[in-house]
């Protein structure tokens, strides 16, 4: 019996329940000028009191000198060990923004969005150089096609000069010439759909294109993408904006160029003090009010099969996080039915919660399951999934939702792993430290919400 995707079943259950319960949510208007989240009014049933706002800063937590610190989104946390982020480039994927650690190690849907800009961070991993990501740009494909056309043309000339006129040679020449015509036509068509975009930054390249929501849809969207090479990493940014009039394209270019110029790299464990958003190995300064929607996993170098998937961002009125149900779903995980022929028989050894958990200074929900896997002739090991979540507060900038799921990947699921997950307890200890230290990253200036009476 395969145990692949066993724990992933809980995620599907979560999304079904969230969608079922959230349709038709209504809230009383709490203020005359509501906060906007992606064009939607974010109106809570009430605004938080000052003491409730300050809970996000974890005022009772004291960081220890031996612990390291990292930031993600607008939050920060403590940890022990060496953190790894999903910077692997998957040449077989059409979505560069869906991040992975390696070919078989990933958490579905790991993407980062700041405002309307998607972000990916790529490095050289598992023998795939980071520069491989640059081969799929329109400019690179254009150069490749022109090179192939030149080679094919030279080969045809060589065949003609040799004077060979057999049917096979004449057919080869004809097919080559037809191929050249098709590719030259393809280059012309691509030039109509893609334009070079000058980022104004060193060691970078970019392009502009457009798309429609559907083939017959009148709406057109301007799409800009940029690749910034900085040391060990390539940072990929993509922004989309609706074009209602011709000037919208140039306005979008100026806005995107301004965003790129603000970006800066960030050293491991560096905690910026100015307002903005932390991404792996980078930082996006802003005024603290940009809508953020982050989901990204991290792992520790000594336990590559244990992922800590973090989600955080601005609470959206139509995408609320029903954390009690998410926690309950993780508690209810059961191994699939087995038969006498099965070589693997996972058994539930522990259920966690559902229970209240402190995430820094705020209260959330937690639930999980631990299973023991026995295989004949092999060392038994544990697989586990623990969800912890705080739903955030609608209509505020400083009370984002915070979800953390610790889950495992085995050697069976990802052959590139050299070891199965470690026992549950040390992984849970790491999760506990991350959760109790999770807090709003202090900035200068601080957010106005913290200054209000």
C-alpha positions as CSV (number, residue, x, y, z in Angstrom):
1,X,0.0,0.0,0.0
2,X,1.3,3.5,-0.8
3,X,1.1,6.2,1.8
4,X,1.8,9.0,-0.7
5,X,-0.7,11.9,-0.3
6,X,-2.2,10.4,2.9
7,X,-1.8,13.6,4.9
8,X,-2.6,15.8,1.9
9,X,-6.2,14.5,2.0
10,X,-6.8,16.8,5.0
11,X,-6.0,19.9,2.9
12,X,-8.7,18.9,0.4
13,X,-11.2,18.5,3.2
14,X,-10.2,21.9,4.6
15,X,-10.9,23.7,1.4
16,X,-14.3,22.0,0.9
17,X,-15.4,22.9,4.4
18,X,-14.2,26.5,4.1
19,X,-16.0,27.1,0.9
20,X,-19.2,25.5,2.2
21,X,-19.3,27.6,5.3
22,X,-18.3,30.9,4.0
23,X,-20.9,31.5,1.3
24,X,-23.2,34.3,2.3
25,X,-21.2,35.8,5.2
26,X,-22.6,39.3,6.2
27,X,-21.1,41.9,8.5
28,X,-22.5,45.1,9.9
29,X,-20.9,48.3,8.6
30,X,-18.4,49.3,11.3
31,X,-17.1,52.5,9.8
32,X,-17.9,54.9,6.9
33,X,-14.7,54.4,5.0
34,X,-13.9,50.6,5.2
35,X,-10.5,49.2,4.5
36,X,-10.2,47.8,0.9
37,X,-8.7,44.4,0.3
38,X,-8.4,43.6,-3.5
39,X,-11.2,46.0,-4.2
40,X,-13.5,44.4,-1.6
41,X,-14.8,46.3,1.5
42,X,-13.3,44.7,4.6
43,X,-15.9,45.4,7.3
44,X,-15.6,43.6,10.6
45,X,-18.5,43.1,13.1
46,X,-16.4,45.3,15.4
47,X,-12.9,46.8,15.5
48,X,-10.3,45.4,17.9
49,X,-9.5,47.1,21.1
50,X,-6.0,48.5,21.6
51,X,-5.0,45.6,23.9
52,X,-6.2,43.1,21.2
53,X,-4.0,44.8,18.7
54,X,-1.0,44.6,20.9
55,X,-1.4,40.8,21.3
56,X,0.1,40.4,17.8
57,X,3.4,41.7,19.1
58,X,3.7,38.9,21.6
59,X,4.5,41.3,24.5
60,X,5.1,38.4,27.0
61,X,7.6,36.6,24.8
62,X,11.3,36.8,25.6
63,X,13.7,35.7,22.9
64,X,16.7,33.7,24.0
65,X,20.2,34.4,22.8
66,X,20.8,30.9,21.5
67,X,17.9,31.1,19.1
68,X,18.0,32.5,15.6
69,X,15.4,34.8,14.1
70,X,13.8,35.0,10.7
71,X,11.0,37.1,9.2
72,X,8.2,36.2,6.8
73,X,5.6,38.5,5.4
74,X,5.1,41.1,8.2
75,X,5.8,38.5,11.0
76,X,8.9,37.2,12.6
77,X,9.8,34.1,14.6
78,X,12.6,32.3,16.5
79,X,14.0,28.9,15.6
80,X,16.9,26.6,16.1
81,X,18.9,25.0,13.3
82,X,19.6,26.1,9.7
83,X,16.6,27.1,7.7
84,X,16.1,26.2,4.0
85,X,13.6,27.8,1.7
86,X,12.0,26.3,-1.4
87,X,14.3,27.8,-4.1
88,X,14.5,24.8,-6.5
89,X,13.7,25.5,-10.2
90,X,11.4,22.9,-11.7
91,X,12.0,22.8,-15.5
92,X,8.9,20.6,-15.9
93,X,6.5,23.1,-14.3
94,X,4.6,25.8,-16.1
95,X,4.2,27.8,-12.9
96,X,7.5,29.3,-11.8
97,X,5.8,30.9,-8.7
98,X,4.8,27.6,-7.2
99,X,7.9,26.8,-5.2
100,X,9.6,23.5,-4.4
101,X,12.6,22.2,-2.4
102,X,13.4,19.5,-5.0
103,X,11.6,17.5,-7.6
104,X,9.6,15.5,-5.0
105,X,9.6,17.7,-2.0
106,X,7.0,20.6,-1.9
107,X,3.9,21.8,-0.4
108,X,1.1,22.4,-2.9
109,X,0.3,26.1,-3.6
110,X,3.4,27.7,-2.1
111,X,3.2,31.2,-3.7
112,X,3.8,34.7,-2.6
113,X,1.8,37.8,-3.6
114,X,2.4,41.4,-2.5
115,X,-0.3,43.7,-3.9
116,X,-0.7,42.4,-7.5
117,X,2.9,41.2,-7.8
118,X,3.8,37.5,-7.6
119,X,7.3,36.7,-6.4
120,X,9.6,33.7,-6.7
121,X,13.1,33.1,-5.4
122,X,15.3,30.7,-7.3
123,X,18.8,29.2,-6.6
124,X,20.9,26.3,-7.9
125,X,19.6,23.1,-6.3
126,X,19.9,19.4,-7.1
127,X,22.2,20.0,-10.1
128,X,19.8,22.4,-11.8
129,X,21.5,25.8,-12.2
130,X,19.4,28.8,-11.4
131,X,20.1,30.2,-14.8
132,X,17.9,27.5,-16.3
133,X,15.0,29.7,-15.3
134,X,16.2,32.3,-17.9
135,X,16.0,29.9,-20.8
136,X,12.2,30.2,-20.9
137,X,12.1,34.0,-21.4
138,X,10.8,35.3,-24.8
139,X,14.2,36.7,-25.5
140,X,16.0,33.4,-24.8
141,X,13.5,31.5,-26.9
142,X,13.9,34.0,-29.8
143,X,17.7,33.5,-29.7
144,X,17.3,29.8,-29.6
145,X,14.9,29.7,-32.6
146,X,17.1,32.0,-34.6
147,X,20.2,29.9,-33.9
148,X,18.3,26.7,-35.0
149,X,17.2,28.5,-38.2
150,X,20.8,29.5,-38.9
151,X,22.0,25.9,-38.4
152,X,19.2,24.4,-40.5
153,X,19.8,26.9,-43.3
154,X,23.6,26.1,-43.3
155,X,22.8,22.4,-43.5
156,X,20.5,22.9,-46.5
157,X,23.2,24.9,-48.3
158,X,25.6,22.1,-47.6
159,X,23.2,19.5,-49.1
160,X,22.7,21.6,-52.2
161,X,26.4,22.2,-52.7
162,X,27.1,18.5,-52.6
163,X,24.8,18.1,-55.6
164,X,22.9,15.2,-54.1
165,X,19.5,14.9,-55.8
166,X,18.1,11.7,-54.5
167,X,14.4,11.7,-53.4
168,X,15.4,11.4,-49.8
169,X,17.8,14.4,-50.0
170,X,15.3,16.5,-51.9
171,X,12.6,15.7,-49.3
172,X,15.0,16.6,-46.5
173,X,15.7,19.9,-48.1
174,X,12.1,20.7,-48.7
175,X,11.1,19.8,-45.1
176,X,14.0,21.9,-43.8
177,X,12.9,24.9,-45.8
178,X,9.3,24.5,-44.7
179,X,10.4,24.3,-41.1
180,X,12.4,27.5,-41.5
181,X,9.3,29.3,-42.9
182,X,7.2,28.1,-39.9
183,X,9.7,29.2,-37.3
184,X,10.3,32.6,-39.0
185,X,6.5,33.1,-38.9
186,X,6.5,32.1,-35.2
187,X,9.2,34.7,-34.4
188,X,7.1,37.4,-36.1
189,X,4.0,36.4,-34.2
190,X,5.9,36.3,-30.9
191,X,7.2,39.8,-31.6
192,X,3.6,41.1,-31.7
193,X,2.8,39.6,-28.3
194,X,6.0,40.2,-26.4
195,X,8.1,43.3,-25.8
196,X,11.3,43.8,-24.0
197,X,10.8,45.6,-20.7
198,X,13.7,47.7,-19.3
199,X,13.8,47.3,-15.5
200,X,16.4,50.1,-15.2
201,X,18.3,47.8,-12.9
202,X,21.7,46.0,-13.4
203,X,21.8,42.2,-13.9
204,X,18.2,41.9,-14.9
205,X,15.9,41.3,-17.8
206,X,12.2,41.7,-18.3
207,X,9.4,41.5,-20.8
208,X,5.8,42.7,-21.4
209,X,2.9,40.7,-22.8
210,X,-0.9,40.7,-22.6
211,X,-3.6,38.2,-22.0
212,X,-7.4,37.9,-21.8
213,X,-9.5,36.0,-19.3
214,X,-11.0,34.1,-22.2
215,X,-10.5,34.0,-25.9
216,X,-13.7,35.9,-26.5
217,X,-13.4,38.3,-23.5
218,X,-13.0,42.0,-24.3
219,X,-11.0,42.6,-21.2
220,X,-7.2,42.7,-21.7
221,X,-4.5,42.6,-19.1
222,X,-1.0,44.0,-19.2
223,X,1.5,41.4,-17.8
224,X,5.0,42.4,-16.8
225,X,7.7,40.0,-15.6
226,X,11.3,40.7,-14.4
227,X,14.2,38.5,-13.5
228,X,16.8,40.1,-11.1
229,X,20.0,38.2,-10.5
230,X,21.5,38.9,-7.2
231,X,24.4,36.7,-6.0
232,X,23.2,33.2,-5.4
233,X,19.6,33.9,-6.3
234,X,17.3,35.0,-9.1
235,X,14.3,36.9,-7.9
236,X,11.3,36.7,-10.3
237,X,8.5,39.3,-10.2
238,X,5.3,39.3,-12.2
239,X,2.5,41.9,-12.2
240,X,-0.8,42.0,-14.0
241,X,-3.1,45.0,-14.5
242,X,-6.3,45.5,-16.4
243,X,-6.0,47.7,-19.5
244,X,-9.1,49.8,-20.1
245,X,-7.4,52.5,-22.1
246,X,-4.0,52.8,-24.0
247,X,-2.3,54.8,-21.3
248,X,-2.9,52.0,-18.8
249,X,0.0,50.0,-20.3
250,X,2.6,52.7,-19.7
251,X,1.2,53.5,-16.2
252,X,1.6,49.8,-15.4
253,X,5.2,49.8,-16.5
254,X,6.0,52.8,-14.4
255,X,4.4,51.3,-11.3
256,X,6.1,47.9,-11.8
257,X,9.5,49.6,-12.3
258,X,9.0,51.6,-9.1
259,X,8.3,48.3,-7.2
260,X,11.4,46.7,-8.5
261,X,13.6,49.6,-7.6
262,X,12.4,49.4,-4.0
263,X,13.3,45.7,-3.6
264,X,16.5,44.7,-1.8
265,X,18.2,41.5,-0.9
266,X,18.3,40.3,2.7
267,X,21.0,38.3,4.5
268,X,20.1,35.1,6.3
269,X,18.4,35.9,9.7
270,X,18.5,39.6,8.9
271,X,15.4,41.4,10.4
272,X,14.7,44.8,8.8
273,X,13.4,47.6,11.0
274,X,11.5,49.6,8.4
275,X,7.9,48.8,7.3
276,X,7.7,46.2,4.5
277,X,7.4,42.6,3.7
278,X,10.0,39.9,4.1
279,X,10.4,37.2,1.5
280,X,13.1,34.5,1.5
281,X,16.4,36.2,1.1
282,X,14.7,39.5,0.2
283,X,12.7,42.5,1.4
284,X,9.9,44.6,-0.1
285,X,9.6,48.0,1.6
286,X,6.1,49.6,1.8
287,X,3.9,51.6,4.1
288,X,2.5,48.5,5.8
289,X,-0.8,48.7,4.0
290,X,-0.1,46.6,0.8
291,X,-2.4,43.5,0.6
292,X,-0.2,40.4,1.2
293,X,-1.1,36.8,0.5
294,X,1.8,34.5,1.3
295,X,2.1,30.7,1.5
296,X,5.6,29.3,1.7
297,X,7.3,26.4,3.4
298,X,10.6,26.1,5.2
299,X,12.5,23.2,6.5
300,X,15.6,22.5,8.5
301,X,18.8,21.1,7.0
302,X,19.0,18.3,9.5
303,X,15.4,17.2,8.8
304,X,14.7,17.7,5.1
305,X,11.5,15.6,5.2
306,X,9.7,17.8,7.7
307,X,8.1,20.9,6.1
308,X,6.7,23.9,8.1
309,X,4.2,25.5,5.7
310,X,3.4,29.0,6.7
311,X,0.5,31.1,5.4
312,X,0.0,34.7,6.4
313,X,-1.6,37.8,4.9
314,X,-4.3,40.4,4.9
315,X,-7.7,39.0,5.9
316,X,-10.0,38.9,2.9
317,X,-13.7,39.3,3.3
318,X,-14.5,36.4,0.9
319,X,-11.6,34.1,1.9
320,X,-11.8,33.9,5.6
321,X,-9.8,31.1,7.4
322,X,-12.1,28.8,9.4
323,X,-9.3,27.6,11.7
324,X,-11.4,25.4,14.0
325,X,-12.5,23.3,11.1
326,X,-9.0,23.1,9.7
327,X,-7.7,21.9,13.1
328,X,-10.5,19.4,13.4
329,X,-9.7,18.0,9.9
330,X,-6.1,17.3,10.9
331,X,-7.2,15.5,14.0
332,X,-9.5,13.3,12.0
333,X,-6.8,11.9,9.7
334,X,-6.9,8.1,9.5
335,X,-4.8,5.7,7.5
336,X,-6.4,4.2,4.4
337,X,-7.8,0.7,4.6
338,X,-5.1,-2.1,4.4
339,X,-5.0,-5.7,3.2
340,X,-2.9,-8.7,4.1
341,X,-0.8,-8.0,1.0
342,X,0.2,-4.5,2.1
343,X,3.8,-4.1,3.2
344,X,3.2,-0.8,4.9
345,X,0.7,-0.5,7.7
346,X,0.5,3.0,9.3
347,X,-1.2,3.1,12.7
348,X,-2.4,6.2,14.5
349,X,-0.4,6.6,17.7
350,X,-1.4,10.1,18.8
351,X,-4.1,12.7,18.1
352,X,-3.5,16.3,19.0
353,X,-6.5,18.5,19.9
354,X,-8.5,20.1,18.6
355,X,-7.3,22.6,21.2
356,X,-6.5,26.2,21.7
357,X,-2.9,27.2,21.0
358,X,-1.0,30.4,21.5
359,X,0.6,31.8,18.4
360,X,2.7,34.5,19.9
361,X,0.3,36.6,21.9
362,X,-2.9,35.6,19.9
363,X,-5.0,32.5,20.5
364,X,-5.6,30.1,17.6
365,X,-6.6,26.5,17.1
366,X,-4.4,23.4,16.7
367,X,-5.0,19.8,15.6
368,X,-3.0,17.0,14.3
369,X,-2.3,13.3,13.9
370,X,0.8,11.2,14.4
371,X,1.1,7.8,12.7
372,X,3.7,5.0,13.0
373,X,4.8,3.2,9.8
374,X,6.1,-0.3,10.1
375,X,7.8,-2.0,7.1
376,X,9.1,-5.6,7.2
377,X,12.9,-5.6,7.5
378,X,13.1,-1.8,7.9
379,X,13.3,0.7,10.8
380,X,9.8,2.0,11.7
381,X,9.3,5.7,11.4
382,X,6.6,8.3,12.1
383,X,4.7,10.6,9.8
384,X,2.6,13.4,11.1
385,X,0.6,16.5,10.3
386,X,-0.1,19.3,12.8
387,X,-2.1,22.4,11.9
388,X,-2.0,25.6,13.9
389,X,-4.0,28.7,12.9
390,X,-5.1,32.1,13.8
391,X,-7.8,33.6,11.5
392,X,-6.7,37.2,11.9
393,X,-9.0,40.2,12.1
394,X,-11.0,41.6,9.1
395,X,-10.6,45.3,8.5
396,X,-7.1,45.7,10.1
397,X,-3.6,45.9,8.7
398,X,-1.8,44.6,11.8
399,X,-3.8,41.4,12.6
400,X,-3.1,39.1,9.6
401,X,-4.1,35.5,9.5
402,X,-1.3,33.1,10.5
403,X,-1.5,29.4,9.6
404,X,1.4,27.0,10.2
405,X,1.2,23.3,9.1
406,X,4.0,20.9,10.0
407,X,3.8,17.9,7.7
408,X,6.2,15.1,6.5
409,X,7.6,13.8,3.3
410,X,9.0,10.3,3.1
411,X,11.7,8.6,1.0
412,X,8.9,6.7,-0.8
413,X,7.3,10.0,-1.8
414,X,10.6,11.7,-2.7
415,X,13.5,9.3,-3.5
416,X,16.0,12.2,-3.4
417,X,15.6,12.2,0.4
418,X,18.3,10.2,2.2
419,X,16.3,9.8,5.3
420,X,12.7,9.4,6.5
421,X,11.2,12.0,8.9
422,X,12.7,12.1,12.4
423,X,10.5,11.2,15.4
424,X,7.6,13.5,16.1
425,X,8.8,15.0,19.4
426,X,11.9,17.0,18.1
427,X,9.9,18.3,15.2
428,X,7.0,19.3,17.5
429,X,9.6,21.1,19.8
430,X,10.7,23.1,16.8
431,X,7.1,23.9,15.9
432,X,6.3,25.0,19.4
433,X,9.2,27.5,19.4
434,X,8.1,28.9,16.1
435,X,4.6,29.3,17.3
436,X,5.2,30.8,20.7
437,X,7.7,33.3,19.2
438,X,5.5,34.3,16.2
439,X,5.0,38.1,16.4
440,X,4.6,41.3,14.4
441,X,8.0,42.6,13.3
442,X,8.6,45.9,15.0
443,X,9.3,48.8,12.7
444,X,10.2,52.5,12.7
445,X,7.9,54.2,12.2
446,X,5.4,51.8,13.7
447,X,1.9,51.2,12.2
448,X,-0.6,54.0,13.1
449,X,-3.0,51.4,14.4
450,X,-0.6,50.7,17.3
451,X,-0.5,54.5,18.1
452,X,-4.3,55.0,18.3
453,X,-5.8,55.5,21.7
